[in-house]
Amino acid sequence: MKLATQQRERRSILASLGQRTLVMGILNVTPDSFSDGGRYIDPARAIEHALDMVALGADLIDLGAESTRPGHEPLSVEEEWRRIAAVLGPLREAIDVPISIDTYKGEVAGKALAAGVDLVNDVWGGKHDDGTLRAAATWDAPIVLMHNSTDEPELRGDIVELVCDALQNLVERAIRTGVSREKIILDPGIGFGKTMQQNLRLINETDAIKRLGYPVLVGTSRKSVIGHVLNVPVQERIEGTAATVALAVARGADVVRVHDVGAMARVVRMTDAMVRA
């Protein structure tokens, strides 16, 4: 009962969606993520990094144990949960902000929610394993449904229409599974099965996703679209990330998922001051 009450209190931060943009800090406890793989696989370093991100302005922490970079090796449920469990307990004790679990496996999502996680962030939107939807429904937890076409042929046609239609299908499936409409957040899936031009257009038309009627999360941090435009390595993409974050916020994004929390929190606060006045 105490855990459920604490989760409800932490989740109440989502009530501010639409009033200001929330900053989600990325915490990867994996050796092979494209940007910071291996840096925070040690639980003590992971928790220290999470505390730093909260101090710098993170409203949520997104905890993930399996890389989603192109060509990554999928993890078993057992290995993914082993990595998560090593960090989650101490992390939950250390920070008061909501924690999301970045997983597409229903069993991992259910265990994480039982252990104190507040929301689910599924890069397959429940398409890979509808257990994430059932876990969110059981715990009455928010869930991020992301568009992901990396398992499909090249997307042809109007990318915004294609993504909006696909997201609407994910929403309907989630609701049929028992997820509350009010607990759904949508993510256009920047970098997941799209070309550079498609990614750029989706960022610029975040407002089209928003018109579906749900809060929108946008994750562009350090991604290859920025590297392709600026011809810079991962470590030099902070300015490009800032540009994409500012534009996504101006176009209606409610949450931005970022690595460089301090700088991006300032970008978000400044952009909010202009567009949400």
Backbone bond lengths (Angstrom), bond angles and torsions (degrees), N, CA, C in turn:
res aa  C-N    CA-C-N  psi(-1)  N-CA   C-N-CA  omega(-1)  CA-C   N-CA-C  phi
1 M - - - 1.459 - - 1.526 110.99 -
2 K 1.354 116.11 -42.52 1.457 119.69 179.36 1.520 110.68 -62.09
3 L 1.356 117.46 -43.47 1.453 121.47 -179.95 1.519 110.53 -61.68
4 A 1.339 116.81 -43.76 1.460 120.25 -179.42 1.521 110.73 -62.79
5 T 1.329 117.19 -39.98 1.470 120.71 178.83 1.522 110.54 -64.47
6 Q 1.342 116.35 -44.48 1.461 120.18 178.90 1.519 111.25 -62.17
7 Q 1.331 117.05 -39.92 1.460 120.25 179.01 1.518 110.67 -63.50
8 R 1.336 117.39 -42.83 1.468 120.65 179.03 1.522 110.60 -61.68
9 E 1.323 116.65 -39.83 1.464 120.16 179.80 1.528 111.03 -65.99
10 R 1.338 117.30 -42.50 1.460 119.90 179.62 1.523 111.20 -68.34
11 R 1.324 115.84 -39.26 1.459 119.25 -179.76 1.520 112.57 -67.08
12 S 1.327 116.69 -17.48 1.463 119.44 -178.86 1.520 111.73 -62.85
13 I 1.338 117.14 -17.25 1.465 119.48 177.15 1.521 110.38 -60.77
14 L 1.324 116.89 -27.30 1.461 120.00 -179.71 1.516 111.89 -68.33
15 A 1.348 116.55 -15.28 1.466 119.50 176.27 1.522 111.52 -65.90
16 S 1.340 116.60 -18.76 1.466 119.76 179.51 1.527 112.35 -84.09
17 L 1.338 117.57 -2.67 1.459 119.86 176.49 1.520 109.80 -58.91
18 G 1.322 115.37 133.85 1.453 120.08 -176.13 1.515 112.35 95.90
19 Q 1.324 116.98 -20.50 1.462 121.07 177.01 1.516 111.03 -96.44
20 R 1.329 116.65 -34.89 1.460 122.39 176.42 1.513 107.83 -152.81
21 T 1.308 116.77 162.48 1.459 121.73 179.22 1.528 109.28 -88.19
22 L 1.309 115.95 130.26 1.456 120.93 178.58 1.526 110.50 -90.04
23 V 1.325 115.21 145.18 1.467 122.14 179.05 1.518 108.80 -105.96
24 M 1.331 115.22 120.30 1.465 121.62 178.30 1.520 108.44 -102.72
25 G 1.324 116.61 117.05 1.459 121.37 179.18 1.517 111.21 -86.61
26 I 1.322 116.32 136.99 1.465 122.55 -176.29 1.524 110.13 -89.00
27 L 1.337 115.94 126.55 1.463 121.66 175.85 1.523 108.73 -124.49
28 N 1.332 116.19 99.86 1.459 121.94 -179.14 1.521 109.98 -96.18
29 V 1.333 116.58 119.76 1.464 120.16 174.73 1.533 107.78 -108.35
30 T 1.321 113.82 62.32 1.457 122.07 -176.01 1.521 108.88 -140.90
31 P 1.323 118.10 148.11 1.465 119.93 -179.64 1.512 114.53 -81.58
32 D 1.351 118.49 -8.32 1.461 118.89 -168.57 1.520 114.44 -131.50
33 S 1.330 119.55 23.85 1.456 119.52 174.82 1.522 109.75 -66.71
34 F 1.337 116.30 152.26 1.472 119.69 -172.00 1.516 112.65 -65.48
35 S 1.335 117.79 -26.33 1.454 120.12 -172.34 1.518 113.30 -107.76
36 D 1.325 116.96 -47.69 1.468 119.36 -173.97 1.528 112.06 -131.47
37 G 1.317 116.52 30.77 1.455 120.23 -178.65 1.524 113.02 -55.56
38 G 1.321 116.59 130.13 1.456 122.76 176.76 1.508 115.59 88.59
39 R 1.335 118.81 -15.45 1.466 120.10 -175.04 1.521 111.88 -70.54
40 Y 1.340 116.45 -31.26 1.464 118.99 -172.80 1.519 112.37 -125.34
41 I 1.336 116.20 25.71 1.456 118.46 179.72 1.525 111.15 -72.61
42 D 1.335 116.84 -24.61 1.463 120.72 173.76 1.527 108.52 -73.63
43 P 1.348 119.49 124.43 1.468 121.23 -175.82 1.529 114.29 -54.64
44 A 1.309 117.74 -39.34 1.465 120.23 -178.92 1.524 110.65 -63.94
45 R 1.342 116.91 -43.33 1.473 120.26 178.60 1.524 110.84 -67.71
46 A 1.321 116.49 -35.99 1.460 120.04 179.58 1.523 110.48 -62.89
47 I 1.306 116.54 -44.93 1.469 120.23 -178.65 1.522 110.30 -68.14
48 E 1.322 116.77 -40.47 1.474 119.92 176.55 1.528 110.82 -59.77
49 H 1.333 116.49 -41.83 1.459 120.29 179.44 1.526 111.01 -65.67
50 A 1.327 117.01 -41.37 1.466 120.46 177.98 1.520 111.21 -61.27
51 L 1.324 116.97 -43.38 1.467 120.77 177.86 1.525 110.73 -61.57
52 D 1.331 116.69 -40.83 1.465 120.53 177.38 1.529 110.47 -61.79
53 M 1.330 117.26 -44.16 1.461 120.26 -178.64 1.528 111.41 -63.78
54 V 1.321 116.63 -40.83 1.473 119.29 177.41 1.523 110.31 -62.94
55 A 1.331 116.66 -43.01 1.467 120.03 179.20 1.525 111.61 -62.97
56 L 1.328 116.80 -29.83 1.466 121.34 -178.46 1.525 113.02 -86.52
57 G 1.329 117.31 -5.52 1.459 119.09 174.63 1.507 116.98 123.18
58 A 1.331 119.11 9.30 1.464 120.58 177.82 1.523 109.92 -69.16
59 D 1.328 116.10 130.42 1.463 121.82 176.50 1.518 111.56 -89.19
60 L 1.316 116.57 -23.62 1.459 123.79 178.55 1.518 108.41 -143.86
61 I 1.332 116.03 156.15 1.454 121.91 173.79 1.523 108.17 -119.51
62 D 1.345 116.14 128.86 1.453 122.06 -178.75 1.522 108.72 -104.46
63 L 1.327 116.50 108.87 1.463 122.90 -174.01 1.525 109.96 -97.95
64 G 1.327 116.21 121.25 1.456 120.66 179.75 1.509 111.77 -134.34
65 A 1.339 116.04 147.01 1.458 120.61 -177.61 1.510 113.45 -121.77
66 E 1.347 117.57 -2.32 1.466 120.45 178.28 1.520 109.45 -125.95
67 S 1.312 116.36 125.71 1.460 120.18 178.21 1.522 110.23 -63.94
68 T 1.342 115.72 145.59 1.465 120.56 173.77 1.532 110.76 -114.66
69 R 1.329 117.05 15.95 1.460 120.23 178.74 1.533 109.17 -65.83
70 P 1.332 118.45 155.66 1.461 120.63 177.64 1.523 111.27 -56.01
71 G 1.319 115.88 133.11 1.452 120.64 178.14 1.516 114.92 81.72
72 H 1.331 117.54 9.27 1.463 119.34 -178.48 1.523 111.17 -67.17
73 E 1.325 115.85 156.25 1.456 121.99 177.26 1.523 108.92 -91.29
74 P 1.334 118.00 119.51 1.471 119.51 178.84 1.528 111.04 -61.46
75 L 1.323 115.57 146.85 1.463 121.57 178.42 1.519 110.21 -98.85
76 S 1.316 115.70 152.69 1.457 119.85 169.04 1.518 108.84 -72.00
77 V 1.327 116.30 159.33 1.460 120.59 175.44 1.519 109.89 -56.63
78 E 1.325 116.58 -41.70 1.463 120.86 -176.02 1.527 111.58 -63.38
79 E 1.350 117.03 -44.55 1.468 119.77 -178.50 1.523 110.75 -70.54
80 E 1.326 116.68 -40.94 1.465 118.46 179.03 1.520 110.46 -61.36
81 W 1.329 116.84 -45.26 1.462 119.16 -179.16 1.527 111.38 -67.90
82 R 1.335 117.55 -33.80 1.467 119.31 177.90 1.524 110.24 -59.64
83 R 1.340 116.61 -44.45 1.470 120.10 179.67 1.531 111.23 -66.10
84 I 1.326 116.38 -42.44 1.464 120.40 -179.55 1.523 110.68 -65.00
85 A 1.334 116.42 -48.17 1.463 121.02 -175.28 1.521 112.33 -61.46
86 A 1.326 116.86 -31.24 1.464 120.14 -179.96 1.520 112.31 -64.85
87 V 1.319 116.49 -24.01 1.465 121.41 -175.22 1.525 112.54 -108.71
88 L 1.336 116.84 -35.45 1.458 120.72 -165.64 1.518 114.24 -61.46
89 G 1.330 117.47 -45.54 1.464 119.35 -178.05 1.520 112.76 -58.59
90 P 1.339 117.48 -57.16 1.471 119.34 178.04 1.525 112.81 -61.46
91 L 1.338 117.34 -34.82 1.460 120.23 179.51 1.520 110.66 -65.35
92 R 1.328 116.41 -42.94 1.468 119.95 179.51 1.525 111.25 -62.17
93 E 1.330 116.55 -35.77 1.465 120.82 177.47 1.520 111.69 -70.74
94 A 1.334 117.00 -30.32 1.465 121.38 -171.33 1.518 113.68 -83.54
95 I 1.336 118.17 -31.14 1.469 120.05 -173.79 1.524 110.85 -124.98
96 D 1.335 115.35 150.36 1.464 121.50 -179.11 1.523 112.73 -100.10
97 V 1.334 117.92 -13.11 1.463 119.74 -177.67 1.528 109.61 -76.08
98 P 1.328 117.87 159.86 1.462 120.26 178.36 1.531 111.85 -61.03
99 I 1.325 114.99 147.04 1.459 122.53 174.56 1.523 107.83 -115.81
100 S 1.327 116.13 132.02 1.461 119.65 172.59 1.519 108.61 -105.87
101 I 1.326 115.56 150.31 1.456 120.67 176.43 1.521 108.07 -104.00
102 D 1.316 115.94 120.19 1.458 122.74 -179.40 1.522 107.62 -89.57
103 T 1.337 116.09 92.80 1.455 120.94 -178.14 1.519 109.74 -153.05
104 Y 1.333 116.19 153.64 1.462 120.30 173.32 1.526 110.70 -113.46
105 K 1.326 116.92 9.09 1.462 121.87 -179.40 1.531 110.08 -101.87
106 G 1.319 116.17 124.58 1.454 120.53 -176.65 1.506 113.67 -61.57
107 E 1.321 117.51 -38.92 1.458 120.14 -178.44 1.526 110.94 -65.31
108 V 1.324 116.44 -41.10 1.470 119.92 178.11 1.528 110.12 -65.89
109 A 1.333 116.95 -43.27 1.464 120.43 179.38 1.523 110.90 -59.91
110 G 1.330 117.33 -44.43 1.456 120.49 -179.57 1.519 112.50 -63.39
111 K 1.334 116.86 -43.88 1.468 120.31 179.07 1.524 110.71 -64.25
112 A 1.328 116.05 -40.50 1.464 119.68 -178.39 1.531 111.33 -66.67
113 L 1.324 117.26 -42.53 1.460 120.21 177.70 1.527 110.77 -62.82
114 A 1.317 117.24 -39.21 1.465 121.18 178.00 1.522 111.76 -65.28
115 A 1.350 115.49 -27.22 1.467 120.59 -177.73 1.528 113.17 -92.02
116 G 1.342 117.75 2.98 1.457 119.21 173.87 1.506 116.68 116.43
117 V 1.346 118.08 1.75 1.463 120.26 174.51 1.525 109.19 -69.52
118 D 1.333 116.66 151.64 1.456 121.16 -171.55 1.518 114.77 -104.74
119 L 1.327 118.03 -25.86 1.453 120.12 178.44 1.518 110.32 -151.47
120 V 1.335 115.01 163.03 1.464 121.93 -178.46 1.519 108.46 -110.62
121 N 1.335 116.02 136.23 1.463 122.41 176.72 1.523 107.34 -120.41
122 D 1.347 116.53 100.58 1.454 122.19 -172.76 1.528 110.24 -106.20
123 V 1.330 116.48 112.19 1.471 120.62 -177.18 1.524 112.67 -69.77
124 W 1.328 117.67 -9.02 1.465 121.45 174.23 1.525 111.92 -108.22
125 G 1.308 117.86 1.11 1.462 120.71 176.88 1.509 114.54 60.66
126 G 1.324 117.62 27.16 1.449 121.22 -178.24 1.515 113.81 85.86
127 K 1.324 117.32 -1.76 1.464 121.56 -177.41 1.523 111.61 -73.53
128 H 1.330 116.97 -34.25 1.464 120.95 -179.13 1.522 111.36 -77.46
129 D 1.330 115.83 -41.13 1.466 121.89 -177.30 1.524 107.26 -151.01
130 D 1.341 116.91 110.08 1.468 118.53 -178.21 1.522 112.36 -73.58
131 G 1.334 116.27 2.28 1.458 119.68 173.53 1.518 112.35 -62.59
132 T 1.351 117.48 -28.58 1.472 118.33 176.39 1.522 110.19 -65.91
133 L 1.339 116.73 -37.09 1.467 120.71 178.03 1.524 109.86 -66.81
134 R 1.329 116.22 -43.64 1.461 119.44 -179.24 1.530 111.36 -65.90
135 A 1.330 116.69 -36.44 1.465 119.57 177.54 1.522 110.76 -65.53
136 A 1.341 116.57 -44.18 1.469 120.18 177.97 1.521 110.50 -61.66
137 A 1.337 117.01 -41.03 1.461 120.60 179.62 1.530 110.85 -64.99
138 T 1.320 116.87 -43.56 1.464 121.08 -178.98 1.519 111.83 -61.69
139 W 1.330 116.35 -41.12 1.461 121.52 -177.14 1.523 112.59 -94.27
140 D 1.338 117.12 3.42 1.465 121.82 -177.21 1.523 110.42 49.57
141 A 1.329 114.87 45.53 1.465 121.88 -175.33 1.520 110.65 -103.52
142 P 1.325 117.34 149.25 1.467 119.94 172.32 1.520 110.31 -64.00
143 I 1.330 115.44 151.46 1.462 120.39 177.26 1.524 109.42 -140.80
144 V 1.331 115.21 135.28 1.464 121.57 174.50 1.523 108.07 -90.99
145 L 1.331 116.13 122.49 1.454 122.44 176.91 1.522 108.20 -103.28
146 M 1.322 116.54 112.69 1.463 120.46 -176.36 1.518 111.00 -103.75
147 H 1.329 115.73 143.64 1.463 120.51 173.45 1.515 108.72 -80.97
148 N 1.326 115.58 130.14 1.458 121.45 -176.94 1.518 107.40 -142.75
149 S 1.323 116.76 118.57 1.464 120.68 -178.84 1.525 112.06 -119.57
150 T 1.329 116.92 23.17 1.460 119.65 -177.77 1.526 112.30 -68.90
151 D 1.335 117.88 -14.36 1.459 120.88 178.35 1.524 112.03 -100.43
152 E 1.333 117.03 10.96 1.457 121.17 -175.81 1.535 110.39 -118.73
153 P 1.342 117.28 164.85 1.473 119.32 172.85 1.526 110.34 -62.22
154 E 1.316 116.57 166.01 1.461 121.05 179.91 1.524 111.05 -52.48
155 L 1.312 115.58 132.79 1.460 120.52 -179.56 1.528 110.00 -69.49
156 R 1.307 116.64 125.61 1.466 121.33 179.35 1.520 109.05 -123.48
157 G 1.312 115.80 139.57 1.456 120.67 -176.96 1.512 110.12 112.86
158 D 1.313 116.67 -167.27 1.462 121.81 -179.12 1.524 109.30 -72.64
159 I 1.328 116.73 111.24 1.461 120.95 -172.92 1.520 112.06 -62.31
160 V 1.322 118.21 -36.48 1.459 120.01 -178.91 1.524 110.30 -66.89
161 E 1.333 116.50 -44.43 1.465 119.75 178.04 1.521 111.12 -63.61
162 L 1.340 116.82 -42.08 1.453 120.33 -179.93 1.524 111.53 -60.94
163 V 1.331 116.33 -46.10 1.461 120.33 -178.31 1.529 110.72 -68.58
164 C 1.318 117.82 -41.88 1.466 120.26 178.48 1.523 111.13 -60.88
165 D 1.336 116.97 -44.20 1.468 120.33 179.30 1.524 111.03 -62.90
166 A 1.332 115.93 -43.73 1.464 119.70 -179.54 1.522 111.55 -65.25
167 L 1.331 116.96 -40.95 1.462 120.32 178.19 1.523 111.12 -64.55
168 Q 1.333 117.21 -39.40 1.456 120.08 177.94 1.528 110.56 -61.55
169 N 1.324 116.94 -38.61 1.464 120.50 176.52 1.522 111.56 -64.13
170 L 1.345 116.61 -40.39 1.465 120.00 177.39 1.521 110.62 -63.56
171 V 1.314 116.62 -39.97 1.468 120.94 178.97 1.521 110.29 -61.39
172 E 1.308 116.67 -48.74 1.467 120.32 -177.75 1.520 111.37 -61.78
173 R 1.327 116.06 -38.69 1.469 120.14 177.89 1.524 110.93 -66.05
174 A 1.335 116.30 -41.68 1.461 120.11 179.18 1.522 111.05 -62.52
175 I 1.318 116.70 -43.16 1.462 120.58 -179.22 1.524 110.67 -65.71
176 R 1.323 117.47 -40.46 1.468 120.41 176.83 1.525 111.46 -61.76
177 T 1.336 116.19 -30.29 1.462 121.10 -179.67 1.525 111.88 -78.94
178 G 1.319 117.48 -14.01 1.453 120.48 177.19 1.503 115.76 116.47
179 V 1.335 117.61 1.34 1.463 120.63 177.86 1.526 108.87 -72.07
180 S 1.319 116.80 134.86 1.458 121.00 177.71 1.519 110.12 -68.48
181 R 1.314 116.91 135.48 1.458 121.19 178.37 1.526 111.00 -53.96
182 E 1.340 116.41 -36.91 1.465 121.32 -176.70 1.526 112.76 -71.70
183 K 1.339 117.16 -9.93 1.461 120.45 -177.13 1.527 112.76 -103.13
184 I 1.322 117.80 8.67 1.460 121.53 -175.94 1.525 111.37 -96.24
185 I 1.333 116.03 133.33 1.462 124.45 174.11 1.528 106.76 -124.22
186 L 1.318 117.04 138.17 1.458 120.73 -177.29 1.528 111.98 -108.34
187 D 1.328 115.18 148.08 1.463 122.33 -179.40 1.530 107.23 -135.67
188 P 1.335 119.41 122.60 1.468 120.84 -178.82 1.520 114.10 -69.44
189 G 1.326 118.24 -9.86 1.465 120.78 175.18 1.511 114.12 72.11
190 I 1.326 116.05 54.38 1.466 120.03 178.76 1.528 109.19 -59.94
191 G 1.339 115.67 126.21 1.464 120.65 177.17 1.512 115.14 91.74
192 F 1.320 118.41 -6.00 1.456 120.63 -176.13 1.528 110.45 -102.88
193 G 1.347 115.53 87.08 1.450 120.65 176.75 1.517 114.28 83.30
194 K 1.355 117.42 20.06 1.455 121.11 179.61 1.529 110.71 -120.34
195 T 1.317 115.90 155.25 1.452 120.55 174.80 1.529 109.61 -78.75
196 M 1.333 114.87 170.33 1.467 118.86 178.44 1.529 110.74 -58.08
197 Q 1.324 117.30 -46.92 1.462 120.26 -178.40 1.518 111.82 -65.09
198 Q 1.314 117.17 -37.42 1.467 120.04 177.19 1.522 111.05 -64.79
199 N 1.324 116.63 -41.10 1.463 119.97 177.54 1.522 111.17 -62.04
200 L 1.331 116.54 -45.31 1.459 120.39 -179.53 1.527 111.02 -61.12
201 R 1.325 116.08 -41.72 1.460 118.99 -179.09 1.537 111.28 -67.53
202 L 1.322 116.80 -39.87 1.463 119.49 179.54 1.528 111.51 -63.26
203 I 1.341 116.57 -40.46 1.473 118.86 177.05 1.526 109.69 -62.31
204 N 1.315 116.31 -44.61 1.460 121.20 -177.31 1.524 112.41 -68.89
205 E 1.330 117.17 -21.28 1.457 120.47 -179.67 1.524 111.75 -117.43
206 T 1.318 115.60 38.05 1.463 121.00 174.32 1.518 110.92 -54.23
207 D 1.335 116.78 -32.14 1.459 119.97 -178.96 1.527 112.16 -62.86
208 A 1.333 118.43 -25.75 1.467 120.33 177.01 1.530 110.24 -67.82
209 I 1.330 116.33 -39.42 1.465 120.05 175.78 1.525 109.64 -64.50
210 K 1.316 115.85 -41.66 1.463 120.71 -178.80 1.535 111.65 -61.31
211 R 1.322 117.25 -31.19 1.463 120.39 -178.58 1.530 112.74 -69.49
212 L 1.330 117.27 -9.36 1.458 119.15 173.97 1.528 111.21 -69.47
213 G 1.329 115.93 -16.25 1.458 119.45 172.92 1.513 115.78 101.39
214 Y 1.332 117.16 17.25 1.465 121.40 -178.71 1.523 109.74 -130.81
215 P 1.337 117.33 155.29 1.468 118.58 172.88 1.525 110.15 -58.61
216 V 1.332 115.63 151.03 1.470 120.74 -175.43 1.522 110.12 -122.61
217 L 1.321 115.44 132.13 1.464 122.87 172.99 1.521 107.91 -107.59
218 V 1.331 116.52 135.12 1.463 121.05 177.72 1.528 108.72 -124.30
219 G 1.335 115.81 128.81 1.459 121.15 179.23 1.522 110.82 -121.39
220 T 1.311 116.45 101.97 1.468 121.21 179.83 1.522 112.59 -116.01
221 S 1.303 117.74 -4.55 1.459 122.54 -167.26 1.525 113.69 -53.86
222 R 1.340 114.99 118.90 1.471 124.01 174.00 1.535 113.34 60.61
223 K 1.303 119.65 15.79 1.465 121.22 -172.06 1.524 112.11 -75.61
224 S 1.350 113.86 166.33 1.457 120.02 -172.38 1.523 112.83 -64.29
225 V 1.342 118.26 -26.19 1.460 119.41 177.07 1.529 110.25 -57.79
226 I 1.323 116.41 -37.33 1.464 121.14 178.19 1.525 110.01 -70.16
227 G 1.331 116.34 -43.12 1.455 120.21 178.13 1.517 112.43 -60.88
228 H 1.338 116.75 -38.32 1.464 120.28 -179.68 1.525 111.77 -68.91
229 V 1.324 116.66 -41.00 1.466 119.70 -179.16 1.523 111.30 -69.22
230 L 1.318 116.81 -44.70 1.468 121.32 -173.67 1.522 113.72 -96.54
231 N 1.327 116.45 -10.99 1.465 120.98 -178.04 1.528 111.13 57.00
232 V 1.342 114.86 52.66 1.468 120.89 -179.97 1.525 109.22 -132.12
233 P 1.346 117.29 152.58 1.465 120.18 177.70 1.531 111.24 -74.06
234 V 1.320 114.87 172.52 1.471 121.20 -176.24 1.517 112.14 -52.88
235 Q 1.314 117.59 -41.56 1.464 121.78 -174.30 1.531 112.98 -69.96
236 E 1.340 117.93 -10.76 1.465 120.68 -176.56 1.534 112.32 -117.27
237 R 1.308 116.61 32.47 1.462 120.06 -174.89 1.525 113.40 -109.01
238 I 1.325 118.03 18.18 1.460 119.98 -175.93 1.529 111.52 -68.63
239 E 1.331 117.71 -40.73 1.469 119.56 179.71 1.534 110.70 -67.34
240 G 1.338 115.45 -41.86 1.454 119.03 177.48 1.515 111.88 -63.30
241 T 1.322 115.85 -40.53 1.467 119.57 175.72 1.513 110.51 -61.04
242 A 1.335 116.70 -43.28 1.466 120.34 -179.43 1.523 111.25 -59.44
243 A 1.337 117.04 -41.09 1.462 120.48 179.63 1.526 110.76 -63.43
244 T 1.334 116.62 -44.44 1.464 119.43 -178.98 1.522 111.28 -68.25
245 V 1.322 117.45 -38.10 1.466 120.90 178.51 1.522 110.43 -63.84
246 A 1.333 116.59 -47.08 1.465 119.63 -178.86 1.526 111.25 -60.37
247 L 1.323 116.48 -43.94 1.459 119.29 -178.76 1.525 111.23 -67.72
248 A 1.340 117.21 -41.99 1.466 119.81 178.68 1.521 111.07 -60.73
249 V 1.331 116.51 -42.29 1.474 120.08 177.77 1.522 110.47 -63.43
250 A 1.325 116.80 -44.55 1.466 120.55 178.82 1.519 111.41 -61.36
251 R 1.338 117.28 -28.67 1.459 121.63 -179.99 1.528 112.47 -91.37
252 G 1.343 117.46 4.38 1.460 118.84 171.84 1.505 117.73 114.25
253 A 1.340 119.15 4.28 1.462 119.76 179.10 1.520 110.76 -59.97
254 D 1.316 116.15 139.72 1.463 121.99 179.65 1.523 112.37 -99.50
255 V 1.329 116.47 -25.84 1.465 122.27 179.50 1.521 107.57 -138.69
256 V 1.332 116.94 137.75 1.460 120.73 171.68 1.522 108.26 -120.82
257 R 1.319 115.16 134.59 1.466 121.77 -176.96 1.526 107.83 -102.99
258 V 1.355 117.05 118.82 1.462 120.22 -168.32 1.527 112.25 -140.32
259 H 1.340 114.25 156.69 1.464 121.57 171.92 1.526 111.10 -87.68
260 D 1.334 116.20 -47.96 1.475 122.04 -172.53 1.534 109.35 -89.24
261 V 1.318 115.98 78.56 1.463 120.83 -168.02 1.520 112.78 -63.15
262 G 1.320 118.14 -45.18 1.459 119.89 -175.82 1.514 112.28 -57.89
263 A 1.324 116.66 -52.30 1.464 120.75 -178.72 1.518 111.33 -65.48
264 M 1.338 117.20 -43.37 1.463 119.64 -176.22 1.524 112.18 -72.30
265 A 1.322 117.51 -29.98 1.467 119.32 175.21 1.527 110.26 -63.83
266 R 1.338 117.00 -36.52 1.466 119.72 176.96 1.532 111.03 -69.94
267 V 1.321 116.46 -39.75 1.468 120.11 176.35 1.521 109.96 -60.05
268 V 1.318 116.25 -45.46 1.464 121.01 -179.40 1.529 110.84 -63.48
269 R 1.312 116.99 -44.58 1.467 119.85 -177.54 1.523 110.68 -63.87
270 M 1.336 116.72 -40.55 1.464 120.12 179.36 1.519 111.04 -68.32
271 T 1.333 116.44 -43.29 1.475 119.91 179.54 1.518 110.80 -64.72
272 D 1.316 116.65 -42.90 1.469 120.26 176.61 1.521 111.81 -57.93
273 A 1.329 115.91 -40.60 1.465 119.56 -178.76 1.528 111.22 -61.14
274 M 1.336 116.40 -30.15 1.455 120.06 179.33 1.520 113.26 -85.02
275 V 1.336 116.43 -41.92 1.469 118.01 -170.74 1.524 114.11 -97.57
276 R 1.317 118.20 -16.98 1.466 120.35 -179.44 1.525 112.14 -108.27
277 A 1.313 116.94 11.54 1.459 120.15 -176.36 1.535 109.99 -60.88
